[in-house]
Amino acid sequence: MQISWGLPDYSNIRIEFNIDYGLTDIVSGRYDAGVRRGGLVAKDIIAVQISPPHPMTVVGAPAYFERRPPPKHPRDLTEHACSNLRLPTHREYFPWIFAKAGKEQWIKVEGH
């Protein structure tokens, strides 16, 4: 999706947003800036935090949990129907990443 507009006080400046899940290389794409979740920023990129961390939350429909017990631990998710995200620049699904006390646990979930 692309969005662009001009600013009334700076009519010679045009701002354009290109929104995708492709983990686009902003240098080779000749972009001036990019916004990305912290864990997805390349190591050689100068990054500035623009918001506090936003933790992800595992949720499910009440009707789903009437048929299945809710997970008590991240590893329990491997037994549930979960949604996956595959970015255009990666061949595999992204794992769900959980963190507690500074330790990360990566879980590969399955789903339809």
N, CA, C and O atoms as a GROMACS GRO file, in nm:
protein
  448
    1MET      N    1   0.086  -0.116   0.000
    1MET     CA    2   0.000   0.000   0.000
    1MET      C    3   0.090   0.122   0.000
    1MET      O    4   0.188   0.127   0.074
    2GLN      N    5   0.058   0.219  -0.082
    2GLN     CA    6   0.133   0.344  -0.085
    2GLN      C    7   0.041   0.460  -0.052
    2GLN      O    8  -0.072   0.467  -0.099
    3ILE      N    9   0.092   0.551   0.030
    3ILE     CA   10   0.019   0.671   0.069
    3ILE      C   11   0.113   0.788   0.048
    3ILE      O   12   0.231   0.780   0.084
    4SER      N   13   0.064   0.895  -0.011
    4SER     CA   14   0.150   1.012  -0.026
    4SER      C   15   0.067   1.139  -0.014
    4SER      O   16  -0.052   1.140  -0.047
    5TRP      N   17   0.130   1.244   0.031
    5TRP     CA   18   0.064   1.374   0.038
    5TRP      C   19   0.170   1.482   0.049
    5TRP      O   20   0.286   1.455   0.079
    6GLY      N   21   0.129   1.605   0.026
    6GLY     CA   22   0.217   1.721   0.041
    6GLY      C   23   0.180   1.793   0.170
    6GLY      O   24   0.068   1.780   0.219
    7LEU      N   25   0.272   1.869   0.223
    7LEU     CA   26   0.248   1.946   0.344
    7LEU      C   27   0.222   2.091   0.306
    7LEU      O   28   0.302   2.148   0.231
    8PRO      N   29   0.112   2.153   0.354
    8PRO     CA   30   0.077   2.289   0.312
    8PRO      C   31   0.189   2.392   0.335
    8PRO      O   32   0.210   2.479   0.251
    9ASP      N   33   0.260   2.383   0.448
    9ASP     CA   34   0.366   2.481   0.477
    9ASP      C   35   0.495   2.453   0.400
    9ASP      O   36   0.582   2.540   0.392
   10TYR      N   37   0.508   2.335   0.345
   10TYR     CA   38   0.628   2.296   0.272
   10TYR      C   39   0.586   2.232   0.140
   10TYR      O   40   0.603   2.112   0.118
   11SER      N   41   0.530   2.314   0.053
   11SER     CA   42   0.472   2.262  -0.071
   11SER      C   43   0.574   2.195  -0.164
   11SER      O   44   0.536   2.120  -0.253
   12ASN      N   45   0.702   2.222  -0.144
   12ASN     CA   46   0.804   2.159  -0.228
   12ASN      C   47   0.849   2.023  -0.174
   12ASN      O   48   0.930   1.955  -0.238
   13ILE      N   49   0.798   1.982  -0.058
   13ILE     CA   50   0.832   1.852   0.001
   13ILE      C   51   0.714   1.757  -0.016
   13ILE      O   52   0.600   1.793   0.012
   14ARG      N   53   0.744   1.640  -0.061
   14ARG     CA   54   0.641   1.537  -0.079
   14ARG      C   55   0.680   1.415   0.006
   14ARG      O   56   0.793   1.367  -0.001
   15ILE      N   57   0.586   1.367   0.086
   15ILE     CA   58   0.610   1.250   0.171
   15ILE      C   59   0.536   1.132   0.112
   15ILE      O   60   0.420   1.142   0.073
   16GLU      N   61   0.605   1.021   0.105
   16GLU     CA   62   0.545   0.899   0.050
   16GLU      C   63   0.573   0.783   0.145
   16GLU      O   64   0.686   0.765   0.189
   17PHE      N   65   0.470   0.705   0.176
   17PHE     CA   66   0.484   0.586   0.260
   17PHE      C   67   0.464   0.463   0.173
   17PHE      O   68   0.372   0.457   0.092
   18ASN      N   69   0.549   0.366   0.192
   18ASN     CA   70   0.535   0.237   0.125
   18ASN      C   71   0.525   0.133   0.237
   18ASN      O   72   0.623   0.110   0.308
   19ILE      N   73   0.410   0.069   0.252
   19ILE     CA   74   0.386  -0.023   0.362
   19ILE      C   75   0.380  -0.166   0.308
   19ILE      O   76   0.298  -0.199   0.223
   20ASP      N   77   0.471  -0.250   0.361
   20ASP     CA   78   0.470  -0.391   0.322
   20ASP      C   79   0.534  -0.476   0.432
   20ASP      O   80   0.592  -0.422   0.526
   21TYR      N   81   0.524  -0.605   0.420
   21TYR     CA   82   0.585  -0.697   0.515
   21TYR      C   83   0.711  -0.760   0.455
   21TYR      O   84   0.752  -0.868   0.499
   22GLY      N   85   0.770  -0.697   0.358
   22GLY     CA   86   0.880  -0.758   0.284
   22GLY      C   87   1.018  -0.744   0.344
   22GLY      O   88   1.114  -0.796   0.285
   23LEU      N   89   1.034  -0.677   0.457
   23LEU     CA   90   1.167  -0.649   0.511
   23LEU      C   91   1.257  -0.591   0.402
   23LEU      O   92   1.370  -0.635   0.382
   24THR      N   93   1.204  -0.492   0.334
   24THR     CA   94   1.273  -0.425   0.224
   24THR      C   95   1.406  -0.368   0.270
   24THR      O   96   1.415  -0.312   0.380
   25ASP      N   97   1.508  -0.380   0.189
   25ASP     CA   98   1.638  -0.319   0.216
   25ASP      C   99   1.622  -0.169   0.185
   25ASP      O  100   1.616  -0.129   0.069
   26ILE      N  101   1.616  -0.088   0.291
   26ILE     CA  102   1.588   0.054   0.269
   26ILE      C  103   1.704   0.126   0.203
   26ILE      O  104   1.682   0.231   0.141
   27VAL      N  105   1.825   0.075   0.214
   27VAL     CA  106   1.941   0.139   0.149
   27VAL      C  107   1.934   0.116  -0.001
   27VAL      O  108   1.937   0.211  -0.079
   28SER      N  109   1.924  -0.011  -0.043
   28SER     CA  110   1.920  -0.038  -0.187
   28SER      C  111   1.790   0.011  -0.250
   28SER      O  112   1.786   0.040  -0.370
   29GLY      N  113   1.684   0.022  -0.171
   29GLY     CA  114   1.557   0.076  -0.222
   29GLY      C  115   1.554   0.228  -0.225
   29GLY      O  116   1.456   0.288  -0.270
   30ARG      N  117   1.662   0.290  -0.178
   30ARG     CA  118   1.679   0.435  -0.179
   30ARG      C  119   1.573   0.508  -0.095
   30ARG      O  120   1.526   0.615  -0.132
   31TYR      N  121   1.535   0.447   0.018
   31TYR     CA  122   1.443   0.510   0.111
   31TYR      C  123   1.522   0.597   0.208
   31TYR      O  124   1.638   0.569   0.238
   32ASP      N  125   1.459   0.703   0.256
   32ASP     CA  126   1.523   0.791   0.353
   32ASP      C  127   1.513   0.737   0.495
   32ASP      O  128   1.599   0.764   0.578
   33ALA      N  129   1.408   0.660   0.523
   33ALA     CA  130   1.388   0.606   0.657
   33ALA      C  131   1.297   0.484   0.648
   33ALA      O  132   1.229   0.462   0.547
   34GLY      N  133   1.296   0.406   0.754
   34GLY     CA  134   1.209   0.290   0.762
   34GLY      C  135   1.164   0.270   0.905
   34GLY      O  136   1.232   0.312   0.998
   35VAL      N  137   1.050   0.205   0.923
   35VAL     CA  138   0.998   0.173   1.055
   35VAL      C  139   0.979   0.022   1.059
   35VAL      O  140   0.917  -0.037   0.971
   36ARG      N  141   1.033  -0.038   1.164
   36ARG     CA  142   1.030  -0.183   1.174
   36ARG      C  143   1.031  -0.222   1.322
   36ARG      O  144   1.084  -0.149   1.405
   37ARG      N  145   0.973  -0.338   1.353
   37ARG     CA  146   0.980  -0.390   1.490
   37ARG      C  147   1.127  -0.409   1.528
   37ARG      O  148   1.209  -0.446   1.444
   38GLY      N  149   1.159  -0.384   1.654
   38GLY     CA  150   1.297  -0.388   1.699
   38GLY      C  151   1.374  -0.513   1.663
   38GLY      O  152   1.490  -0.502   1.622
   39GLY      N  153   1.316  -0.630   1.676
   39GLY     CA  154   1.386  -0.753   1.648
   39GLY      C  155   1.411  -0.777   1.500
   39GLY      O  156   1.481  -0.872   1.465
   40LEU      N  157   1.356  -0.694   1.414
   40LEU     CA  158   1.369  -0.714   1.270
   40LEU      C  159   1.459  -0.611   1.203
   40LEU      O  160   1.461  -0.601   1.080
   41VAL      N  161   1.534  -0.536   1.283
   41VAL     CA  162   1.623  -0.434   1.228
   41VAL      C  163   1.759  -0.497   1.200
   41VAL      O  164   1.815  -0.564   1.286
   42ALA      N  165   1.811  -0.476   1.080
   42ALA     CA  166   1.943  -0.530   1.044
   42ALA      C  167   2.049  -0.472   1.136
   42ALA      O  168   2.038  -0.359   1.182
   43LYS      N  169   2.152  -0.550   1.162
   43LYS     CA  170   2.257  -0.512   1.257
   43LYS      C  171   2.336  -0.387   1.214
   43LYS      O  172   2.386  -0.313   1.298
   44ASP      N  173   2.347  -0.364   1.082
   44ASP     CA  174   2.426  -0.251   1.035
   44ASP      C  175   2.344  -0.124   1.012
   44ASP      O  176   2.394  -0.028   0.952
   45ILE      N  177   2.222  -0.121   1.058
   45ILE     CA  178   2.134  -0.005   1.042
   45ILE      C  179   2.138   0.082   1.168
   45ILE      O  180   2.136   0.030   1.279
   46ILE      N  181   2.144   0.212   1.151
   46ILE     CA  182   2.133   0.304   1.264
   46ILE      C  183   1.985   0.311   1.301
   46ILE      O  184   1.901   0.348   1.219
   47ALA      N  185   1.955   0.274   1.425
   47ALA     CA  186   1.814   0.266   1.468
   47ALA      C  187   1.788   0.358   1.587
   47ALA      O  188   1.872   0.374   1.675
   48VAL      N  189   1.670   0.418   1.587
   48VAL     CA  190   1.624   0.503   1.696
   48VAL      C  191   1.486   0.451   1.738
   48VAL      O  192   1.396   0.437   1.655
   49GLN      N  193   1.471   0.423   1.866
   49GLN     CA  194   1.343   0.373   1.916
   49GLN      C  195   1.240   0.486   1.910
   49GLN      O  196   1.265   0.596   1.959
   50ILE      N  197   1.122   0.458   1.850
   50ILE     CA  198   1.020   0.562   1.836
   50ILE      C  199   0.897   0.536   1.924
   50ILE      O  200   0.806   0.619   1.929
   51SER      N  201   0.894   0.423   1.994
   51SER     CA  202   0.784   0.394   2.085
   51SER      C  203   0.831   0.294   2.189
   51SER      O  204   0.932   0.226   2.168
   52PRO      N  205   0.759   0.284   2.300
   52PRO     CA  206   0.795   0.179   2.395
   52PRO      C  207   0.765   0.042   2.334
   52PRO      O  208   0.687   0.033   2.239
   53PRO      N  209   0.824  -0.063   2.388
   53PRO     CA  210   0.796  -0.197   2.335
   53PRO      C  211   0.647  -0.230   2.345
   53PRO      O  212   0.580  -0.196   2.442
   54HIS      N  213   0.597  -0.297   2.242
   54HIS     CA  214   0.458  -0.342   2.241
   54HIS      C  215   0.458  -0.494   2.239
   54HIS      O  216   0.479  -0.555   2.134
   55PRO      N  217   0.434  -0.556   2.354
   55PRO     CA  218   0.438  -0.702   2.356
   55PRO      C  219   0.322  -0.762   2.276
   55PRO      O  220   0.211  -0.709   2.273
   56MET      N  221   0.351  -0.873   2.212
   56MET     CA  222   0.248  -0.947   2.141
   56MET      C  223   0.168  -1.026   2.244
   56MET      O  224   0.218  -1.056   2.352
   57THR      N  225   0.045  -1.058   2.211
   57THR     CA  226  -0.042  -1.131   2.301
   57THR      C  227  -0.102  -1.250   2.228
   57THR      O  228  -0.144  -1.238   2.113
   58VAL      N  229  -0.105  -1.364   2.294
   58VAL     CA  230  -0.170  -1.482   2.238
   58VAL      C  231  -0.317  -1.476   2.276
   58VAL      O  232  -0.351  -1.466   2.394
   59VAL      N  233  -0.404  -1.481   2.176
   59VAL     CA  234  -0.548  -1.475   2.200
   59VAL      C  235  -0.617  -1.586   2.122
   59VAL      O  236  -0.563  -1.640   2.025
   60GLY      N  237  -0.736  -1.619   2.166
   60GLY     CA  238  -0.816  -1.719   2.095
   60GLY      C  239  -0.963  -1.694   2.122
   60GLY      O  240  -0.999  -1.636   2.224
   61ALA      N  241  -1.046  -1.739   2.032
   61ALA     CA  242  -1.191  -1.722   2.046
   61ALA      C  243  -1.243  -1.812   2.157
   61ALA      O  244  -1.197  -1.926   2.170
   62PRO      N  245  -1.338  -1.764   2.237
   62PRO     CA  246  -1.396  -1.849   2.341
   62PRO      C  247  -1.450  -1.982   2.286
   62PRO      O  248  -1.436  -2.086   2.351
   63ALA      N  249  -1.510  -1.978   2.167
   63ALA     CA  250  -1.564  -2.102   2.109
   63ALA      C  251  -1.452  -2.202   2.081
   63ALA      O  252  -1.472  -2.323   2.096
   64TYR      N  253  -1.334  -2.154   2.041
   64TYR     CA  254  -1.220  -2.243   2.018
   64TYR      C  255  -1.179  -2.311   2.149
   64TYR      O  256  -1.154  -2.431   2.152
   65PHE      N  257  -1.172  -2.232   2.256
   65PHE     CA  258  -1.128  -2.287   2.385
   65PHE      C  259  -1.237  -2.368   2.455
   65PHE      O  260  -1.209  -2.432   2.556
   66GLU      N  261  -1.358  -2.367   2.404
   66GLU     CA  262  -1.460  -2.461   2.453
   66GLU      C  263  -1.427  -2.602   2.406
   66GLU      O  264  -1.464  -2.700   2.471
   67ARG      N  265  -1.358  -2.613   2.292
   67ARG     CA  266  -1.322  -2.743   2.235
   67ARG      C  267  -1.182  -2.789   2.273
   67ARG      O  268  -1.152  -2.908   2.267
   68ARG      N  269  -1.095  -2.696   2.311
   68ARG     CA  270  -0.954  -2.727   2.338
   68ARG      C  271  -0.911  -2.658   2.467
   68ARG      O  272  -0.958  -2.548   2.496
   69PRO      N  273  -0.825  -2.720   2.543
   69PRO     CA  274  -0.775  -2.652   2.665
   69PRO      C  275  -0.682  -2.537   2.628
   69PRO      O  276  -0.599  -2.552   2.538
   70PRO      N  277  -0.694  -2.423   2.695
   70PRO     CA  278  -0.603  -2.311   2.666
   70PRO      C  279  -0.457  -2.352   2.695
   70PRO      O  280  -0.432  -2.430   2.786
   71PRO      N  281  -0.363  -2.299   2.619
   71PRO     CA  282  -0.222  -2.332   2.645
   71PRO      C  283  -0.178  -2.272   2.778
   71PRO      O  284  -0.216  -2.160   2.813
   72LYS      N  285  -0.098  -2.346   2.851
   72LYS     CA  286  -0.045  -2.297   2.978
   72LYS      C  287   0.102  -2.254   2.963
   72LYS      O  288   0.154  -2.181   3.047
   73HIS      N  289   0.166  -2.302   2.857
   73HIS     CA  290   0.307  -2.274   2.831
   73HIS      C  291   0.323  -2.255   2.679
   73HIS      O  292   0.249  -2.318   2.603
   74PRO      N  293   0.417  -2.171   2.635
   74PRO     CA  294   0.433  -2.152   2.490
   74PRO      C  295   0.447  -2.281   2.411
   74PRO      O  296   0.395  -2.290   2.300
   75ARG      N  297   0.516  -2.381   2.465
   75ARG     CA  298   0.533  -2.507   2.391
   75ARG      C  299   0.399  -2.576   2.365
   75ARG      O  300   0.389  -2.657   2.273
   76ASP      N  301   0.294  -2.545   2.446
   76ASP     CA  302   0.161  -2.603   2.426
   76ASP      C  303   0.099  -2.557   2.295
   76ASP      O  304   0.008  -2.622   2.243
   77LEU      N  305   0.147  -2.445   2.240
   77LEU     CA  306   0.090  -2.391   2.117
   77LEU      C  307   0.112  -2.482   1.997
   77LEU      O  308   0.040  -2.471   1.898
   78THR      N  309   0.209  -2.572   2.006
   78THR     CA  310   0.233  -2.664   1.894
   78THR      C  311   0.116  -2.761   1.876
   78THR      O  312   0.106  -2.826   1.772
   79GLU      N  313   0.030  -2.770   1.975
   79GLU     CA  314  -0.087  -2.857   1.969
   79GLU      C  315  -0.213  -2.781   1.929
   79GLU      O  316  -0.323  -2.837   1.929
   80HIS      N  317  -0.199  -2.653   1.897
   80HIS     CA  318  -0.314  -2.568   1.865
   80HIS      C  319  -0.309  -2.520   1.720
   80HIS      O  320  -0.202  -2.519   1.658
   81ALA      N  321  -0.424  -2.480   1.667
   81ALA     CA  322  -0.434  -2.421   1.533
   81ALA      C  323  -0.401  -2.272   1.546
   81ALA      O  324  -0.481  -2.196   1.601
   82CYS      N  325  -0.287  -2.232   1.498
   82CYS     CA  326  -0.240  -2.094   1.513
   82CYS      C  327  -0.226  -2.029   1.376
   82CYS      O  328  -0.218  -2.098   1.274
   83SER      N  329  -0.223  -1.898   1.373
   83SER     CA  330  -0.201  -1.824   1.249
   83SER      C  331  -0.052  -1.802   1.232
   83SER      O  332   0.019  -1.775   1.328
   84ASN      N  333  -0.005  -1.814   1.109
   84ASN     CA  334   0.136  -1.795   1.078
   84ASN      C  335   0.155  -1.672   0.991
   84ASN      O  336   0.062  -1.627   0.924
   85LEU      N  337   0.276  -1.619   0.993
   85LEU     CA  338   0.313  -1.507   0.909
   85LEU      C  339   0.436  -1.548   0.828
   85LEU      O  340   0.537  -1.589   0.885
   86ARG      N  341   0.427  -1.536   0.697
   86ARG     CA  342   0.542  -1.560   0.610
   86ARG      C  343   0.570  -1.428   0.537
   86ARG      O  344   0.485  -1.378   0.463
   87LEU      N  345   0.687  -1.374   0.560
   87LEU     CA  346   0.725  -1.250   0.493
   87LEU      C  347   0.774  -1.282   0.354
   87LEU      O  348   0.832  -1.389   0.332
   88PRO      N  349   0.753  -1.192   0.258
   88PRO     CA  350   0.794  -1.217   0.121
   88PRO      C  351   0.943  -1.246   0.104
   88PRO      O  352   0.983  -1.311   0.008
   89THR      N  353   1.026  -1.197   0.198
   89THR     CA  354   1.170  -1.217   0.186
   89THR      C  355   1.219  -1.343   0.258
   89THR      O  356   1.339  -1.371   0.257
   90HIS      N  357   1.129  -1.418   0.319
   90HIS     CA  358   1.166  -1.541   0.389
   90HIS      C  359   1.084  -1.657   0.334
   90HIS      O  360   0.968  -1.640   0.296
   91ARG      N  361   1.145  -1.774   0.329
   91ARG     CA  362   1.074  -1.891   0.278
   91ARG      C  363   0.991  -1.960   0.384
   91ARG      O  364   0.890  -2.022   0.353
   92GLU      N  365   1.032  -1.950   0.508
   92GLU     CA  366   0.965  -2.020   0.616
   92GLU      C  367   0.872  -1.925   0.692
   92GLU      O  368   0.883  -1.803   0.684
   93TYR      N  369   0.780  -1.987   0.767
   93TYR     CA  370   0.696  -1.907   0.855
   93TYR      C  371   0.782  -1.849   0.968
   93TYR      O  372   0.879  -1.911   1.011
   94PHE      N  373   0.744  -1.731   1.014
   94PHE     CA  374   0.811  -1.670   1.127
   94PHE      C  375   0.772  -1.748   1.253
   94PHE      O  376   0.655  -1.778   1.272
   95PRO      N  377   0.869  -1.780   1.340
   95PRO     CA  378   0.832  -1.846   1.466
   95PRO      C  379   0.768  -1.743   1.560
   95PRO      O  380   0.791  -1.623   1.547
   96TRP      N  381   0.690  -1.792   1.652
   96TRP     CA  382   0.638  -1.706   1.758
   96TRP      C  383   0.749  -1.698   1.863
   96TRP      O  384   0.801  -1.801   1.907
   97ILE      N  385   0.784  -1.577   1.904
   97ILE     CA  386   0.895  -1.558   1.996
   97ILE      C  387   0.841  -1.510   2.130
   97ILE      O  388   0.771  -1.409   2.138
   98PHE      N  389   0.875  -1.583   2.235
   98PHE     CA  390   0.834  -1.549   2.370
   98PHE      C  391   0.959  -1.515   2.450
   98PHE      O  392   1.065  -1.574   2.427
   99ALA      N  393   0.948  -1.422   2.544
   99ALA     CA  394   1.061  -1.384   2.628
   99ALA      C  395   1.017  -1.375   2.773
   99ALA      O  396   0.910  -1.324   2.805
  100LYS      N  397   1.103  -1.426   2.859
  100LYS     CA  398   1.078  -1.418   3.003
  100LYS      C  399   1.213  -1.411   3.073
  100LYS      O  400   1.301  -1.492   3.048
  101ALA      N  401   1.227  -1.314   3.160
  101ALA     CA  402   1.352  -1.295   3.236
  101ALA      C  403   1.473  -1.287   3.143
  101ALA      O  404   1.579  -1.341   3.175
  102GLY      N  405   1.456  -1.220   3.028
  102GLY     CA  406   1.566  -1.201   2.936
  102GLY      C  407   1.599  -1.320   2.848
  102GLY      O  408   1.692  -1.312   2.767
  103LYS      N  409   1.526  -1.430   2.861
  103LYS     CA  410   1.551  -1.548   2.778
  103LYS      C  411   1.440  -1.561   2.674
  103LYS      O  412   1.322  -1.545   2.705
  104GLU      N  413   1.480  -1.590   2.550
  104GLU     CA  414   1.383  -1.607   2.442
  104GLU      C  415   1.356  -1.754   2.415
  104GLU      O  416   1.444  -1.839   2.427
  105GLN      N  417   1.231  -1.781   2.379
  105GLN     CA  418   1.192  -1.914   2.334
  105GLN      C  419   1.119  -1.898   2.202
  105GLN      O  420   1.020  -1.825   2.193
  106TRP      N  421   1.167  -1.966   2.099
  106TRP     CA  422   1.108  -1.959   1.965
  106TRP      C  423   1.022  -2.083   1.945
  106TRP      O  424   1.069  -2.196   1.963
  107ILE      N  425   0.896  -2.062   1.908
  107ILE     CA  426   0.803  -2.172   1.889
  107ILE      C  427   0.752  -2.170   1.745
  107ILE      O  428   0.702  -2.068   1.698
  108LYS      N  429   0.766  -2.281   1.676
  108LYS     CA  430   0.710  -2.294   1.540
  108LYS      C  431   0.571  -2.355   1.556
  108LYS      O  432   0.556  -2.469   1.600
  109VAL      N  433   0.470  -2.276   1.519
  109VAL     CA  434   0.331  -2.320   1.535
  109VAL      C  435   0.277  -2.369   1.400
  109VAL      O  436   0.333  -2.339   1.295
  110GLU      N  437   0.170  -2.443   1.406
  110GLU     CA  438   0.103  -2.492   1.287
  110GLU      C  439  -0.035  -2.430   1.279
  110GLU      O  440  -0.091  -2.390   1.381
  111GLY      N  441  -0.090  -2.422   1.161
  111GLY     CA  442  -0.224  -2.367   1.144
  111GLY      C  443  -0.272  -2.384   1.003
  111GLY      O  444  -0.200  -2.433   0.916
  112HIS      N  445  -0.394  -2.344   0.980
  112HIS     CA  446  -0.455  -2.358   0.849
  112HIS      C  447  -0.439  -2.231   0.768
  112HIS      O  448  -0.485  -2.224   0.654
   0.00000   0.00000   0.00000
